[in-house]
C-alpha cells in the first residue's frame, strides 16, 4: 500500500556573507548553519552564494536589458531561493561594500529579493557586528525583504571561552544552539509567508 503522505518540501536558503575572507568568522557562521541543517534542522537546505565575482555596481554594464554573466547567475540564485541568511560583519558601523554591492545588483529591475523571508547573523568585536544588522534591515524595508525579528544573533567573537577555531569555524556549543534557533525561526516565517 502506498503512503498517503506527500514528501516534505525543502526550504531553499541562499546564504550570503559580507566578508570575502575564507577564514572569516561570519563565513564560519554560515558553515555552521549548513552543518545544523544537515544534522538537526529538518526541511531546510542552505547554499552558500559567493559574492566575490560580482563587479562593482555600474549600470553601464547593463546592455540591452542584460546583466553581466556573474550578475545574472547571482540574480538567478536569489530568485530561485525561498529565503535568505545574511552573515553581516560590521565595517565602520555599517555593512561591508561587497554585501551592499550584492544587495544593489539583485535589486535592479526586477527586484529579486521581494516578498521573501530573511535572517541576519553577525559576529565580531564589541557589539558583535550588530550595527550592520540595523543598516541591512533599513535596506530590507525598501526591498520588500521580510526579516525575522527574533531571535537576534550577535556574537562577540573575542570573549572567553573561544568561539571559533583558527580556520574560522564556530566551536562554541551555546552559540550553535542560538544559531539553530535563528534557523528554526527563519523556517517558520518562510512557511508562514508562503501560505499567504
C-alpha positions as CSV (number, residue, x, y, z in Angstrom):
1,X,0.0,0.0,0.0
2,X,1.4,3.4,-1.0
3,X,1.9,6.0,1.6
4,X,-0.6,8.8,1.5
5,X,2.0,11.2,2.9
6,X,3.4,13.7,0.4
7,X,7.2,14.1,0.5
8,X,8.3,17.0,2.7
9,X,9.2,20.1,0.8
10,X,12.6,21.6,1.4
11,X,13.1,25.3,2.0
12,X,16.0,26.5,-0.1
13,X,18.1,29.1,1.7
14,X,20.6,31.3,0.0
15,X,23.4,32.2,2.4
16,X,25.4,35.4,1.8
17,X,28.4,36.5,3.7
18,X,29.5,40.2,3.7
19,X,33.1,39.1,4.2
20,X,35.2,37.7,1.4
21,X,37.9,36.1,3.6
22,X,37.8,32.3,3.7
23,X,38.6,32.2,7.5
24,X,36.0,35.0,8.2
25,X,34.1,34.3,11.4
26,X,30.9,35.4,9.7
27,X,31.5,32.9,7.0
28,X,32.1,30.4,9.8
29,X,28.6,31.1,11.0
30,X,27.3,30.1,7.6
31,X,29.3,26.9,7.6
32,X,27.9,26.1,11.0
33,X,24.3,26.8,9.8
34,X,24.9,24.4,6.8
35,X,26.0,21.7,9.3
36,X,23.0,22.3,11.5
37,X,20.6,21.8,8.6
38,X,22.2,18.5,7.9
39,X,22.2,17.4,11.5
40,X,19.2,18.8,13.4
41,X,17.1,21.2,11.3
42,X,14.9,19.2,9.0
43,X,13.3,20.7,5.9
44,X,16.0,23.3,5.1
45,X,18.8,23.3,2.6
46,X,21.4,26.1,2.7
47,X,23.6,27.0,-0.2
48,X,26.4,29.5,0.3
49,X,26.4,32.1,-2.5
50,X,29.8,33.6,-3.3
51,X,29.5,37.3,-4.0
52,X,33.2,37.9,-4.8
53,X,32.8,37.5,-8.6
54,X,30.3,40.4,-8.8
55,X,31.6,43.6,-10.4
56,X,31.0,46.8,-8.6
57,X,27.6,48.1,-9.5
58,X,27.7,50.1,-12.7
59,X,24.6,50.4,-14.8
60,X,26.7,50.9,-17.9
61,X,27.3,47.1,-17.6
62,X,23.6,46.5,-18.3
63,X,23.5,46.2,-22.0
64,X,20.2,45.8,-23.9
65,X,18.5,44.7,-20.7
66,X,21.1,42.0,-20.0
67,X,23.3,41.8,-16.9
68,X,27.0,40.7,-16.9
69,X,27.2,36.8,-16.6
70,X,28.3,36.8,-12.9
71,X,25.4,39.2,-12.0
72,X,22.8,37.2,-14.0
73,X,23.9,34.0,-12.3
74,X,23.8,35.6,-8.8
75,X,20.3,37.1,-9.5
76,X,19.1,33.7,-10.6
77,X,20.3,32.1,-7.4
78,X,18.4,34.8,-5.4
79,X,15.3,34.4,-7.5
80,X,15.2,30.6,-7.0
81,X,15.7,30.8,-3.2
82,X,12.8,30.6,-0.8
83,X,14.6,32.8,1.8
84,X,17.9,34.3,2.8
85,X,20.5,34.0,5.6
86,X,22.9,37.0,5.8
87,X,26.1,36.9,7.8
88,X,26.9,40.6,8.1
89,X,30.2,41.8,9.6
90,X,30.3,45.4,10.7
91,X,32.6,47.8,9.0
92,X,32.6,51.4,10.2
93,X,29.1,51.0,11.8
94,X,27.7,49.7,8.6
95,X,27.5,46.7,6.1
96,X,30.5,45.8,4.0
97,X,31.0,47.1,0.5
98,X,30.7,43.6,-1.1
99,X,27.4,42.9,0.7
100,X,25.9,46.3,-0.3
101,X,27.0,45.7,-3.8
102,X,25.3,42.3,-4.0
103,X,22.2,43.7,-2.5
104,X,22.1,46.5,-5.1
105,X,22.7,44.2,-8.0
106,X,19.8,41.9,-7.0
107,X,17.6,44.9,-6.5
108,X,17.9,46.1,-10.1
109,X,14.7,45.7,-12.1
110,X,13.1,43.3,-11.5
111,X,13.9,43.2,-7.7
112,X,14.6,39.5,-7.0
113,X,14.7,40.0,-3.2
114,X,11.0,40.9,-2.9
115,X,8.4,39.2,-0.7
116,X,10.8,36.7,0.9
117,X,11.9,36.0,4.4
118,X,15.4,36.6,5.7
119,X,17.5,36.4,8.8
120,X,20.7,38.1,9.8
121,X,23.6,36.8,12.0
122,X,26.8,38.6,12.8
123,X,29.9,38.3,14.8
124,X,32.9,40.5,15.6
125,X,34.3,42.6,18.4
126,X,32.3,44.8,20.7
127,X,28.6,44.6,19.8
128,X,29.2,41.5,17.7
129,X,28.5,43.2,14.3
130,X,25.1,44.3,15.5
131,X,25.1,47.8,14.0
132,X,25.4,46.3,10.5
133,X,22.2,44.4,11.1
134,X,20.3,47.7,11.6
135,X,21.6,49.1,8.3
136,X,20.7,45.9,6.5
137,X,17.2,46.0,7.9
138,X,16.8,49.5,6.6
139,X,17.6,48.4,3.1
140,X,15.3,45.5,3.5
141,X,12.3,47.8,4.0
142,X,12.8,49.3,0.5
143,X,13.5,45.9,-1.0
144,X,10.3,44.2,0.5
145,X,12.5,41.8,2.4
146,X,10.8,40.4,5.5
147,X,13.4,39.9,8.3
148,X,12.6,37.8,11.3
149,X,12.7,40.0,14.4
150,X,13.6,37.4,17.0
151,X,15.8,35.7,18.0
152,X,18.6,38.2,17.3
153,X,22.1,36.8,16.8
154,X,25.1,39.0,17.7
155,X,28.2,37.2,18.9
156,X,31.3,38.8,20.4
157,X,34.0,36.6,18.7
158,X,36.7,37.5,21.2
159,X,35.1,36.8,24.5
160,X,36.1,33.7,26.5
161,X,35.5,30.8,26.1
162,X,36.8,30.7,22.4
163,X,34.0,31.0,19.9
164,X,36.0,30.0,16.7
165,X,39.0,27.8,15.8
166,X,41.9,29.0,13.7
167,X,40.0,28.3,10.4
168,X,37.1,30.5,11.5
169,X,34.8,27.6,12.3
170,X,32.2,28.1,15.1
171,X,33.1,25.8,18.0
172,X,31.0,27.3,20.9
173,X,28.1,25.0,21.7
174,X,25.9,27.7,23.1
175,X,26.3,29.9,20.0
176,X,25.4,26.9,17.9
177,X,22.2,26.5,19.8
178,X,21.4,30.2,19.3
179,X,22.1,29.8,15.6
180,X,19.8,26.8,15.4
181,X,17.1,28.9,17.0
182,X,17.5,31.5,14.2
183,X,17.2,28.9,11.5
184,X,14.1,27.4,13.1
185,X,12.5,30.9,13.2
186,X,13.5,31.6,9.6
187,X,12.0,28.3,8.6
188,X,8.7,29.0,10.4
189,X,8.5,32.6,9.0
190,X,9.2,31.4,5.4
191,X,6.4,28.8,5.6
192,X,4.1,31.4,7.0
193,X,4.8,33.8,4.1
194,X,4.4,31.0,1.6
195,X,1.0,30.1,3.0
196,X,-0.4,33.6,2.4
